Amino acid sequence: MDPLFRDPTEPVQVPGVRIEPIGPEQAQDFAGVLRPAFGTSRPTSEYRHAMATGAFYADARCLGTCDDQGDVAAVVTVWSAGPGKPGLVEPMGVHENHRGHGYGRAITVAGVSGVSGVSALRELGSSSARVCTPSCHAGAEATYRAAGFEVRAEGGTGSGRGDAGYSEAVPRRQPARSIPGSGHPPPRRRRLRLRLRGRLPLPGLSRNPGPLLGL
């Protein structure tokens, strides 16, 4: 499973659908999309509320897009590790009744680049966007590639200029440790940077994201 990356500043066609923030008051809609998207009975609305109260959520954004009837068709959550650092897309899902209509690409583009005043990783100052999905899930990989993601060497953009934000943010040989003598866990943003590398799972999320379905 190779991570896919995207530069938030790269030009991309603006999605032709309505994009809106998904707040805790829409927790049931959020969970109602992810359950059929991932083929599971989880998550529930409590999952969305837990995200909103988590230590990392101040640097996260949760967005959704609706169909013509106003039903939420796809959702995404993006996580920033701070300005100049990489961001993470997890989770993204398209409701099973709305696959094949471009909602997956639209919500992914919105989560990375933002649209119509809706803030996303670009506005949070992220140097790049990263997503991890098993290569056996062809629909998920096709969705992300359609949104401008590509495989890149770790620490590089594929364009020859490198991604200093990524290489600086995720140290290769520093495991998560408590602050010496304090008994406390690593600072909040350092823990997120380790999670971006896959060394620590995000709270409430699996280490390896499931199939992110739908185009």
BAFI-3210 file (N, C-alpha, C; in Angstrom, 3 decimals, decimal comma, padded with zeros to 6 digits):
// residues 215
n [1|2|3|4|5|6|7|8|9|10|11|12|13|14|15|16|17|18|19|20|21|22|23|24|25|26|27|28|29|30|31|32|33|34|35|36|37|38|39|40|41|42|43|44|45|46|47|48|49|50|51|52|53|54|55|56|57|58|59|60|61|62|63|64|65|66|67|68|69|70|71|72|73|74|75|76|77|78|79|80|81|82|83|84|85|86|87|88|89|90|91|92|93|94|95|96|97|98|99|100|101|102|103|104|105|106|107|108|109|110|111|112|113|114|115|116|117|118|119|120|121|122|123|124|125|126|127|128|129|130|131|132|133|134|135|136|137|138|139|140|141|142|143|144|145|146|147|148|149|150|151|152|153|154|155|156|157|158|159|160|161|162|163|164|165|166|167|168|169|170|171|172|173|174|175|176|177|178|179|180|181|182|183|184|185|186|187|188|189|190|191|192|193|194|195|196|197|198|199|200|201|202|203|204|205|206|207|208|209|210|211|212|213|214|215]
n.u [000,860|000,950|001,329|-000,629|-000,143|-000,778|-000,351|-001,598|-001,741|-001,802|-003,391|-006,822|-009,833|-012,757|-015,175|-018,473|-020,579|-022,497|-020,717|-020,371|-019,618|-019,594|-021,014|-021,069|-023,784|-024,789|-024,163|-025,456|-026,015|-023,419|-022,338|-024,181|-023,461|-020,859|-021,157|-022,496|-020,620|-018,258|-019,166|-020,031|-021,323|-020,499|-019,251|-021,123|-023,286|-022,053|-019,382|-018,761|-019,211|-017,231|-014,951|-015,135|-014,585|-012,036|-008,434|-007,093|-008,847|-009,057|-007,396|-008,557|-010,918|-014,243|-016,184|-019,015|-020,982|-023,970|-026,788|-029,174|-031,531|-030,896|-029,820|-027,090|-024,370|-021,651|-018,778|-015,944|-013,054|-010,390|-007,078|-004,816|-001,336|-000,269|000,932|002,951|003,397|002,524|-000,811|-003,589|-005,931|-008,675|-011,463|-012,763|-015,760|-018,295|-021,735|-023,401|-025,545|-024,926|-022,734|-020,517|-021,100|-019,376|-019,105|-017,193|-014,677|-015,211|-015,634|-013,197|-011,385|-012,395|-011,815|-009,054|-008,265|-010,249|-013,290|-015,290|-015,139|-015,154|-013,090|-010,067|-007,384|-005,504|-006,034|-005,359|-002,680|-001,222|001,496|001,303|-000,997|-001,969|-002,958|-003,863|-004,627|-005,556|-004,123|-005,609|-008,183|-009,626|-011,532|-011,343|-008,691|-008,815|-010,573|-009,047|-006,872|-008,203|-008,755|-006,347|-004,276|-001,197|001,319|004,248|007,720|008,773|009,182|009,510|008,175|007,769|008,155|010,695|011,438|011,125|009,637|009,838|008,301|006,980|009,093|010,289|008,256|007,677|009,621|012,024|013,145|012,254|010,443|007,171|007,320|007,063|007,446|010,618|010,948|008,535|006,250|004,260|002,483|003,766|003,900|000,879|000,833|003,100|002,365|000,340|001,880|003,351|001,262|000,548|002,556|001,867|002,636|001,226|-002,185|-004,938|-007,169|-009,954|-009,875|-008,849|-005,522|-004,921|-006,690|-009,981|-011,716|-012,232|-014,848|-016,336|-016,856]
n.v [-001,191|001,952|005,298|008,028|011,256|014,819|018,122|020,854|023,348|023,034|023,638|022,849|021,567|023,157|021,625|020,909|020,862|021,354|022,205|021,792|022,572|019,919|019,699|018,780|018,647|017,406|014,787|012,311|012,211|012,230|009,795|008,127|008,137|007,059|004,430|002,699|003,258|002,077|-000,445|-001,393|-001,665|000,277|003,638|005,163|007,932|008,830|008,580|010,774|012,864|012,272|012,754|015,546|016,456|015,686|015,902|016,694|017,982|020,721|021,404|020,262|019,540|018,911|017,949|017,944|016,845|017,371|015,782|016,500|016,479|017,270|015,427|014,083|013,046|012,407|012,445|013,916|013,975|016,014|016,396|018,555|019,015|021,363|024,605|024,432|021,762|018,300|017,233|015,067|012,918|011,439|009,988|009,329|009,024|007,724|007,544|004,463|004,666|006,743|006,449|006,757|009,246|011,346|012,422|011,542|012,410|015,176|015,848|015,166|016,882|019,293|018,967|019,109|021,435|023,346|025,185|027,884|029,549|027,653|026,354|024,405|021,977|023,534|026,184|025,854|025,767|023,505|021,611|019,502|016,941|013,808|010,422|007,136|004,112|000,754|-000,773|-002,670|-001,817|-000,678|001,262|003,219|004,107|005,098|007,217|008,990|009,500|010,777|013,087|014,324|013,151|011,328|008,725|009,225|009,501|009,074|012,033|013,467|015,312|014,357|016,090|016,935|018,982|018,387|017,869|019,559|020,063|017,668|015,790|016,949|016,890|014,260|012,463|009,877|008,076|008,445|007,269|007,476|008,893|009,441|012,686|013,143|012,292|013,404|011,898|012,419|012,282|012,713|016,095|017,581|018,186|016,843|014,193|013,958|014,222|011,864|010,105|010,709|009,439|006,870|005,575|005,817|005,284|007,397|008,832|006,813|005,840|003,357|001,934|001,442|002,908|002,026|000,753|003,405|004,338|004,921|007,048]
n.w [000,000|-001,113|-000,092|-001,307|-002,695|-002,768|-003,933|-002,283|-003,489|-006,199|-009,318|-009,875|-011,222|-010,169|-008,109|-009,287|-007,451|-004,441|-001,553|001,879|005,334|007,734|010,679|014,250|014,774|012,588|012,833|012,515|009,789|008,777|009,802|008,604|005,940|005,950|006,925|004,883|002,898|003,729|004,184|006,743|010,110|011,721|011,549|014,299|015,184|017,463|016,948|015,301|017,122|018,985|017,471|017,191|019,727|020,170|020,679|018,380|016,709|016,366|014,326|012,125|009,472|008,540|005,886|003,628|000,801|-001,054|-002,694|-005,348|-003,974|-001,490|000,237|002,067|000,249|000,145|002,274|003,943|006,022|006,933|008,156|009,654|010,330|011,003|009,829|006,899|007,194|006,429|005,462|006,269|004,711|005,916|007,378|004,024|002,320|000,112|-000,189|-000,827|-002,584|-004,218|-005,813|-008,607|-009,645|-009,399|-006,861|-005,000|-005,989|-005,989|-003,242|-002,190|-003,522|-002,506|000,218|000,227|-001,262|-000,824|-001,375|-002,527|-000,186|001,813|004,149|003,998|003,744|002,334|003,164|005,810|005,688|004,970|003,656|001,925|000,864|002,097|001,593|002,527|001,135|000,526|-002,345|-003,600|-003,633|-006,094|-006,884|-004,898|-005,203|-007,801|-007,422|-005,822|-007,513|-009,570|-008,268|-008,240|-006,813|-006,447|-006,592|-004,782|-004,041|-000,685|001,049|-001,241|-004,033|-006,525|-008,504|-008,486|-006,817|-004,198|-000,919|001,654|003,862|004,325|004,814|007,027|008,847|009,540|011,191|010,664|012,493|015,069|017,506|019,065|022,189|025,736|027,208|028,511|031,884|032,557|032,276|030,507|027,345|023,921|022,522|021,170|018,317|017,458|017,910|016,010|013,696|013,783|013,457|010,867|009,554|010,002|012,282|014,593|015,283|014,293|016,699|017,248|014,681|012,327|011,866|009,185|006,679|005,560|002,599|000,446|-001,117|-004,362|-007,176]
ca.u [000,000|001,740|000,567|-000,825|000,085|-001,225|000,018|-002,852|-001,727|-001,909|-004,706|-007,727|-011,178|-013,634|-016,327|-019,734|-021,603|-022,481|-019,863|-020,682|-019,048|-020,443|-020,787|-021,563|-025,245|-025,088|-023,430|-026,163|-025,797|-022,021|-022,214|-025,042|-022,725|-019,685|-021,498|-022,581|-019,402|-017,263|-019,787|-019,917|-022,344|-019,852|-019,427|-022,406|-023,187|-021,114|-018,057|-018,585|-019,096|-015,918|-013,984|-015,230|-014,046|-010,681|-007,346|-006,580|-009,879|-008,883|-006,681|-009,233|-012,133|-015,150|-017,009|-019,946|-021,642|-025,342|-027,382|-030,177|-032,614|-030,387|-029,285|-025,632|-023,925|-020,253|-018,168|-014,502|-012,398|-008,974|-006,361|-003,575|-000,315|000,230|001,455|004,204|003,457|001,564|-002,147|-004,078|-007,329|-009,167|-011,892|-013,605|-016,677|-019,448|-022,868|-023,535|-026,572|-024,470|-021,470|-020,498|-021,592|-018,355|-019,110|-015,942|-013,655|-015,585|-015,430|-011,757|-010,817|-012,803|-011,097|-007,646|-008,073|-011,285|-014,119|-016,320|-015,043|-015,070|-011,664|-009,582|-005,961|-004,748|-006,195|-004,679|-001,251|-000,564|002,436|000,862|-002,079|-001,623|-004,002|-003,416|-005,712|-005,003|-004,162|-006,607|-009,453|-009,434|-012,419|-010,794|-007,490|-009,239|-011,141|-007,980|-006,102|-009,032|-008,686|-005,010|-003,283|-000,294|002,358|005,487|008,718|008,652|010,058|009,623|006,892|007,655|008,458|012,103|011,749|011,072|008,604|010,513|007,303|006,698|010,244|010,538|007,161|007,560|010,963|012,077|013,642|011,859|009,152|006,434|007,735|006,669|008,458|011,464|010,759|007,243|005,146|003,232|002,687|004,364|003,004|-000,248|001,125|004,063|001,623|-000,336|002,879|003,646|000,110|000,626|003,483|001,291|003,183|000,186|-003,495|-005,727|-008,190|-011,203|-009,688|-007,924|-004,215|-005,023|-008,055|-010,692|-011,969|-012,919|-015,492|-017,192|-016,281]
ca.v [000,000|003,164|006,526|008,935|012,621|015,899|019,476|021,624|024,571|022,712|023,993|021,730|022,009|023,318|020,723|021,550|020,478|022,165|021,688|022,457|021,960|018,971|019,899|017,724|018,547|016,528|013,543|011,160|012,228|011,862|008,354|007,445|007,983|006,200|003,009|001,977|003,469|001,112|-001,745|-001,749|-001,101|001,396|004,297|005,742|009,376|009,093|008,688|012,169|013,694|012,013|013,476|016,979|016,774|015,168|016,868|017,113|018,477|022,154|021,499|019,362|020,037|017,863|018,527|017,059|017,330|016,861|015,574|017,503|016,451|017,748|014,335|014,042|011,972|012,057|013,218|013,763|014,673|016,256|016,716|019,293|018,946|022,708|025,253|023,902|020,324|017,587|016,968|013,709|012,725|010,212|009,136|009,852|007,983|008,060|006,644|003,465|005,073|007,911|006,167|006,907|010,562|012,356|012,981|011,211|013,358|016,528|016,071|015,073|018,150|020,321|018,775|019,487|022,786|024,265|025,781|028,868|030,013|026,532|026,150|023,030|021,859|024,659|027,325|025,532|025,890|022,214|021,564|018,455|016,111|012,393|009,451|005,743|003,172|-000,448|-000,711|-003,614|-001,103|000,085|002,414|004,243|004,673|005,885|008,455|009,896|009,931|011,750|014,324|014,884|012,453|010,434|008,098|009,980|009,013|009,714|013,188|014,139|015,642|013,801|017,151|017,237|020,058|017,859|018,367|019,707|019,982|016,275|015,124|017,520|016,632|012,862|011,924|008,463|007,192|008,918|006,722|008,297|008,661|010,458|013,691|012,580|012,707|014,053|010,953|012,902|011,876|013,748|017,225|017,235|018,194|015,798|012,937|013,931|013,963|010,435|009,419|010,891|008,438|005,558|004,947|005,835|005,483|008,526|008,405|006,339|005,389|002,241|002,300|001,462|003,253|001,028|001,127|004,669|003,925|005,807|008,093]
ca.w [000,000|-001,217|000,128|-002,426|-002,263|-003,641|-003,542|-002,159|-004,299|-007,608|-009,866|-010,089|-011,594|-009,010|-008,190|-009,620|-006,487|-003,217|-000,487|003,138|006,538|008,449|012,108|015,143|014,695|011,454|013,105|011,973|008,341|008,568|010,020|007,654|004,685|006,119|007,132|003,608|002,107|004,176|004,357|008,144|010,987|012,377|012,833|014,678|015,365|018,555|016,339|014,868|018,314|019,572|016,647|017,440|021,047|020,249|020,817|017,087|015,816|016,090|013,055|011,188|008,846|008,086|004,830|002,962|-000,406|-001,110|-004,004|-005,710|-002,993|-000,212|001,051|002,068|-000,637|000,405|003,352|004,105|007,127|006,666|009,385|009,438|011,374|011,190|008,621|006,387|007,456|005,584|005,965|006,067|004,334|006,550|006,273|002,957|001,878|-000,730|000,060|-001,893|-003,551|-004,971|-006,482|-010,051|-010,058|-009,173|-005,507|-004,320|-006,442|-005,578|-001,814|-001,934|-003,968|-001,554|001,468|000,066|-001,791|-000,398|-002,427|-002,178|001,190|002,752|004,383|003,927|004,044|001,765|004,045|007,059|005,458|004,777|002,540|001,010|001,368|002,007|001,874|002,432|000,872|-000,111|-003,806|-004,107|-003,752|-007,333|-006,918|-004,017|-005,809|-008,960|-006,909|-005,398|-008,686|-010,276|-007,488|-008,370|-006,000|-007,154|-005,781|-004,770|-003,099|000,609|001,139|-002,534|-004,650|-007,858|-009,460|-008,388|-005,877|-002,838|-000,029|002,929|004,923|004,648|005,398|008,339|009,776|009,930|011,384|010,360|013,540|016,382|017,923|020,017|023,567|026,675|027,465|029,560|033,262|032,809|032,248|029,589|025,951|023,078|022,248|020,316|016,897|017,142|017,826|014,715|012,661|013,824|012,884|009,423|009,057|010,230|013,475|015,597|014,645|014,738|017,655|016,681|013,311|012,188|011,359|007,731|006,296|004,773|001,211|000,277|-002,357|-005,144|-008,029]
c.u [000,888|000,860|000,457|-000,733|-000,487|-000,773|-001,257|-002,912|-001,854|-003,304|-005,542|-009,098|-012,076|-014,844|-017,611|-020,873|-021,468|-021,642|-020,157|-019,924|-020,076|-020,114|-021,325|-023,072|-025,700|-024,398|-024,111|-026,001|-024,386|-021,845|-023,039|-024,431|-021,599|-020,038|-021,648|-021,337|-018,357|-017,845|-019,708|-021,070|-021,783|-019,376|-020,859|-022,223|-022,220|-019,688|-017,777|-018,429|-017,734|-014,823|-013,954|-014,636|-012,613|-009,632|-006,898|-007,590|-009,784|-008,191|-007,270|-010,458|-012,944|-016,136|-017,943|-020,475|-022,990|-025,796|-028,461|-031,339|-032,162|-029,865|-027,767|-025,172|-022,509|-019,711|-016,664|-014,077|-010,928|-008,335|-005,053|-002,639|000,296|000,777|002,814|004,391|002,411|000,215|-002,584|-005,552|-007,780|-010,275|-012,603|-014,510|-017,812|-020,547|-023,064|-024,565|-026,126|-023,144|-021,611|-020,954|-020,589|-018,293|-017,798|-014,830|-013,952|-015,272|-013,949|-011,048|-011,152|-012,032|-009,655|-007,509|-009,091|-012,044|-015,063|-016,314|-015,020|-013,597|-011,304|-008,074|-005,146|-004,833|-005,521|-003,163|-000,513|000,322|002,032|-000,312|-001,717|-002,858|-003,421|-004,634|-005,132|-005,174|-005,174|-007,980|-009,363|-010,297|-011,890|-009,594|-007,853|-009,837|-010,047|-007,133|-006,887|-009,016|-007,274|-003,951|-002,426|000,703|003,624|006,447|008,593|009,664|010,226|008,267|006,701|007,968|009,922|012,446|011,669|009,960|009,210|009,538|007,041|007,872|010,549|009,488|007,133|008,948|010,973|012,373|013,263|010,500|008,475|006,855|007,148|007,787|009,292|011,180|009,408|006,101|004,036|003,516|003,324|003,397|002,009|000,139|002,174|003,364|000,906|000,661|003,262|002,488|000,088|001,565|002,961|001,817|002,176|-001,144|-004,146|-006,796|-009,477|-011,095|-008,711|-006,583|-004,248|-006,457|-008,678|-010,931|-012,773|-013,566|-016,197|-016,429|-017,359]
c.v [001,230|004,379|007,316|010,359|013,611|017,226|020,313|022,858|024,295|023,060|022,749|022,292|022,042|022,394|021,487|021,126|021,358|021,464|022,481|021,797|021,005|019,090|018,756|017,556|017,688|015,174|012,327|011,071|011,760|010,346|007,564|007,300|006,975|004,727|002,260|002,148|002,422|-000,282|-002,252|-001,140|000,047|002,362|004,744|007,246|009,739|009,244|010,123|013,087|013,501|012,721|014,956|017,378|016,285|016,266|017,435|017,905|019,975|022,374|020,543|020,064|018,846|018,495|017,476|017,685|016,646|016,651|016,626|017,562|016,925|016,675|014,329|012,816|011,500|012,966|012,976|014,495|014,812|016,784|017,417|019,081|020,313|023,291|024,696|022,417|019,614|017,427|015,568|013,729|011,392|010,547|009,939|008,722|008,543|007,051|005,715|003,847|006,223|007,685|006,365|008,257|011,681|012,935|012,704|012,169|014,752|016,773|015,978|016,356|019,256|020,197|019,221|020,965|023,804|024,837|026,797|029,262|028,914|026,192|024,673|023,051|023,030|025,874|027,103|025,549|024,589|022,231|020,528|017,741|014,651|011,542|008,057|004,862|001,956|-000,402|-001,679|-002,962|-000,142|001,337|003,555|004,915|005,535|007,222|009,455|010,372|010,957|013,104|014,910|014,234|011,552|009,833|008,918|009,347|009,787|010,840|013,912|014,348|014,968|014,832|017,569|018,297|019,602|018,499|018,455|019,603|018,562|015,629|015,657|017,069|015,212|012,247|010,417|007,584|007,651|008,347|007,648|007,926|009,741|011,474|013,214|013,196|013,275|013,062|011,345|012,430|012,993|014,889|016,878|017,171|017,144|014,448|012,831|013,645|012,489|009,636|009,573|009,868|007,022|004,869|004,901|006,015|006,748|008,029|008,011|005,812|004,228|002,734|002,382|001,786|002,163|001,499|002,418|004,631|005,062|006,813|009,126]
c.w [000,000|-000,932|-001,170|-001,889|-003,281|-003,059|-003,460|-003,042|-005,793|-008,123|-010,126|-010,434|-010,364|-009,155|-008,463|-008,717|-005,251|-002,141|000,780|004,281|007,169|009,934|012,942|015,094|013,512|011,611|012,490|010,463|008,004|008,705|009,013|006,274|004,840|006,282|005,810|002,745|002,450|004,384|005,778|008,929|011,825|011,289|013,079|014,830|016,488|018,042|015,922|016,072|018,981|018,788|017,026|018,782|021,207|020,234|019,475|016,260|015,551|014,757|012,017|010,605|008,360|007,110|004,249|001,686|-000,531|-002,552|-004,247|-004,727|-001,609|000,704|000,945|001,283|-000,342|001,497|003,363|005,372|006,773|007,944|009,038|010,620|011,620|009,894|008,212|006,612|006,590|006,261|005,578|005,688|004,933|007,538|005,191|002,521|001,044|-000,436|-001,128|-002,942|-004,452|-005,665|-007,996|-010,556|-009,758|-007,776|-004,763|-004,699|-005,915|-004,106|-001,453|-002,341|-002,972|-000,245|001,400|-000,275|-001,305|-001,584|-001,808|-000,704|002,226|002,941|004,377|004,157|003,498|002,673|005,401|006,902|005,237|003,541|001,503|001,656|001,121|002,285|001,697|002,209|000,166|-001,627|-004,400|-004,254|-004,931|-007,375|-006,070|-004,661|-007,014|-008,527|-006,560|-006,575|-009,497|-009,574|-007,471|-007,528|-006,879|-006,175|-005,908|-003,779|-001,798|000,723|-000,173|-003,134|-005,993|-008,918|-009,395|-007,368|-004,430|-002,032|001,355|004,081|005,328|005,360|006,788|009,341|010,280|010,081|011,278|011,572|014,941|016,740|018,920|021,426|024,449|026,814|028,640|030,922|033,581|032,922|031,315|028,172|025,149|022,842|021,150|018,846|016,539|017,050|016,485|013,604|012,626|013,239|011,367|008,801|009,251|011,470|014,611|014,884|015,152|015,700|016,955|015,275|013,297|011,668|009,842|007,340|005,443|003,367|001,135|-001,110|-003,056|-005,960|-008,328]
res [m|d|p|l|f|r|d|p|t|e|p|v|q|v|p|g|v|r|i|e|p|i|g|p|e|q|a|q|d|f|a|g|v|l|r|p|a|f|g|t|s|r|p|t|s|e|y|r|h|a|m|a|t|g|a|f|y|a|d|a|r|c|l|g|t|c|d|d|q|g|d|v|a|a|v|v|t|v|w|s|a|g|p|g|k|p|g|l|v|e|p|m|g|v|h|e|n|h|r|g|h|g|y|g|r|a|i|t|v|a|g|v|s|g|v|s|g|v|s|a|l|r|e|l|g|s|s|s|a|r|v|c|t|p|s|c|h|a|g|a|e|a|t|y|r|a|a|g|f|e|v|r|a|e|g|g|t|g|s|g|r|g|d|a|g|y|s|e|a|v|p|r|r|q|p|a|r|s|i|p|g|s|g|h|p|p|p|r|r|r|r|l|r|l|r|l|r|g|r|l|p|l|p|g|l|s|r|n|p|g|p|l|l|g|l]
***
